[in-house]
Every structure is written in C-alpha cells, then in structure tokens.
Amino acid sequence: MSIHSYLKDGKTFYRTVFRLNGKQKQRRGFITKAEARKAEREALSLGDKQTALTNPRLTLGEYLQRWFEGVEAVRDIGEGQRQRIGIHLKNIIPHLGNIKVQSLDKAHVIELRKKLHNRHAPKNDQTNGNCFKVSTRRRR
C-alpha cells in the first residue's frame, strides 16, 4: 500500500497501489495525496466487504453491453427474452450510458423513469410521473 506521484502534461498527480485478494490494484489520477489515501481506504474497505471493484472509468453503457454479451454466452435465453432485454437496453443506454458506474445514483434512475413515462404515457394520463398503479382487482 503506497502512494506515488507522477507527472502528466506538466501537472503532478497521485496514484495508489495496494493489494486486494492477493492481486495488485492501482488507482490513479488524484490531485492530492489525501484523495489518493481516501480512495485506497475505500477500495480496501470494499474489498473487506467482498464488494466487487469496478474500473472507475467504466460507464453504465459499457457495463450493460458486456453483461448482455455474457448472458447470451452463458445462459440459453429464448428469442423473446433476448428481444425484451434489447428493448430495455435501448431505453436505458441512450439516457444513462455515459454515466460512470461508480457515480450512478438513484436520482439518475428517477430522471430516466420520468422521461420514459412521459414518452410512453397516454396524453390523458394524470399520474404525474407515477407509471406504477396499484391494481384494485383481486387476482385468483
């Protein structure tokens, strides 16, 4: 576990190098040593909790594309399910695809939900962004 400085475009940046689960990991691009130390502590605590670390530059669009390719390669999914997943990805990726996975939060998802509701809701629908209605009919 160490912090090193390096020059890039005439500016000084810091990187942290640490071991996690027997593998050497590196995070870089920090402006101060304190930021690098904080990132190192967070990564180690996530490792202690067995939470998977992701590349800090990984976007949601890249992650979803890799996930979908992995699902197709590993599981035998039907054509209908493949189409449904494709439709969902076509709705999600244009709106949230450029957001980094680590910075994705609830507000992004709520904003997407409102956009999709406004696009797909009937003109006379008065639900004010709530596209999930509670059914009053009992199912048997």
C-alpha positions as CSV (number, residue, x, y, z in Angstrom):
1,M,0.0,0.0,0.0
2,S,1.8,3.0,-1.2
3,I,1.1,6.4,-2.8
4,H,3.2,7.7,-5.7
5,S,3.3,11.0,-7.5
6,Y,3.7,11.2,-11.3
7,L,3.8,14.0,-13.9
8,K,1.3,14.2,-16.7
9,D,1.0,17.2,-19.0
10,G,3.2,19.2,-16.6
11,K,0.9,18.6,-13.7
12,T,1.5,16.4,-10.6
13,F,-1.0,13.6,-9.9
14,Y,-1.0,10.8,-7.4
15,R,-1.7,7.1,-7.7
16,T,-2.2,4.5,-5.1
17,V,-1.0,0.9,-5.3
18,F,-2.4,-1.8,-3.0
19,R,-3.0,-5.5,-2.8
20,L,-6.6,-6.9,-2.6
21,N,-7.4,-10.6,-2.6
22,G,-3.8,-11.4,-3.5
23,K,-3.8,-9.2,-6.6
24,Q,-2.1,-5.8,-7.0
25,K,-4.5,-3.0,-7.8
26,Q,-3.8,0.6,-8.9
27,R,-6.0,3.7,-8.9
28,R,-4.6,6.9,-10.3
29,G,-5.4,10.5,-11.3
30,F,-5.8,12.0,-7.9
31,I,-4.9,15.7,-7.5
32,T,-3.8,15.4,-3.8
33,K,-2.2,12.7,-1.7
34,A,-5.2,12.9,0.7
35,E,-7.5,12.0,-2.2
36,A,-5.3,9.0,-3.1
37,R,-5.3,7.8,0.6
38,K,-9.0,8.1,0.8
39,A,-9.6,6.2,-2.4
40,E,-7.2,3.5,-1.1
41,R,-9.1,3.2,2.2
42,E,-12.4,3.0,0.3
43,A,-11.1,0.3,-2.0
44,L,-9.7,-1.8,0.8
45,S,-13.0,-1.5,2.8
46,L,-15.0,-2.5,-0.2
47,G,-12.6,-5.5,-0.6
48,D,-13.2,-6.4,3.1
49,K,-16.9,-6.4,2.5
50,Q,-16.4,-8.6,-0.6
51,T,-17.8,-5.9,-2.9
52,A,-16.6,-6.1,-6.4
53,L,-14.4,-3.2,-7.5
54,T,-15.1,-1.8,-10.9
55,N,-12.9,0.3,-13.2
56,P,-13.5,3.9,-12.2
57,R,-13.8,4.8,-15.9
58,L,-16.4,2.1,-16.7
59,T,-19.6,3.6,-18.0
60,L,-23.1,2.1,-17.5
61,G,-23.4,1.6,-21.2
62,E,-20.2,-0.4,-21.4
63,Y,-21.2,-2.5,-18.4
64,L,-24.6,-3.3,-19.7
65,Q,-23.3,-4.3,-23.1
66,R,-20.7,-6.6,-21.5
67,W,-23.4,-8.0,-19.2
68,F,-25.7,-8.8,-22.1
69,E,-23.0,-10.4,-24.1
70,G,-22.1,-12.6,-21.1
71,V,-25.7,-13.6,-20.5
72,E,-26.0,-14.7,-24.1
73,A,-22.8,-16.7,-23.9
74,V,-23.5,-18.4,-20.6
75,R,-27.3,-18.9,-20.5
76,D,-29.6,-20.3,-23.0
77,I,-32.2,-17.5,-23.3
78,G,-35.1,-17.5,-25.7
79,E,-35.7,-15.1,-28.5
80,G,-38.5,-13.3,-26.7
81,Q,-36.4,-12.7,-23.6
82,R,-33.5,-11.5,-25.8
83,Q,-35.7,-9.0,-27.5
84,R,-37.2,-7.7,-24.2
85,I,-33.7,-7.2,-22.8
86,G,-32.6,-5.5,-26.0
87,I,-35.6,-3.1,-25.8
88,H,-34.8,-2.2,-22.2
89,L,-31.1,-1.6,-23.1
90,K,-32.2,0.6,-26.0
91,N,-34.2,2.7,-23.5
92,I,-31.5,2.8,-20.8
93,I,-28.2,3.3,-22.7
94,P,-29.1,6.5,-24.6
95,H,-30.0,8.2,-21.3
96,L,-27.7,6.7,-18.7
97,G,-25.0,5.1,-20.9
98,N,-22.4,7.8,-20.5
99,I,-22.6,7.9,-16.7
100,K,-19.8,6.2,-14.8
101,V,-21.0,3.1,-12.9
102,Q,-19.4,4.4,-9.7
103,S,-21.2,7.7,-9.9
104,L,-24.7,6.3,-10.8
105,D,-27.2,7.1,-8.2
106,K,-31.0,7.0,-7.5
107,A,-31.6,10.5,-9.0
108,H,-30.4,9.3,-12.4
109,V,-32.8,6.4,-12.4
110,I,-35.7,8.5,-11.3
111,E,-35.0,11.0,-14.0
112,L,-34.9,8.2,-16.6
113,R,-38.1,6.8,-15.3
114,K,-39.9,10.2,-15.6
115,K,-38.6,10.6,-19.2
116,L,-39.7,7.2,-20.2
117,H,-43.1,7.7,-18.6
118,N,-43.7,11.0,-20.3
119,R,-42.7,9.5,-23.7
120,H,-44.9,6.3,-23.3
121,A,-47.8,7.6,-21.2
122,P,-51.1,8.3,-22.8
123,K,-51.9,12.0,-23.3
124,N,-54.8,12.0,-20.9
125,D,-52.9,10.1,-18.1
126,Q,-52.9,12.2,-14.9
127,T,-50.5,10.1,-12.8
128,N,-47.8,12.8,-12.6
129,G,-44.9,10.6,-13.4
130,N,-46.1,7.6,-11.4
131,C,-46.4,4.8,-14.0
132,F,-46.9,2.1,-11.5
133,K,-50.6,1.9,-10.5
134,V,-51.9,-0.4,-7.8
135,S,-54.4,-2.8,-9.1
136,T,-57.7,-2.8,-7.2
137,R,-58.8,-6.0,-8.8
138,R,-58.1,-9.2,-6.8
139,R,-56.2,-11.9,-8.7
140,R,-57.1,-15.5,-8.1
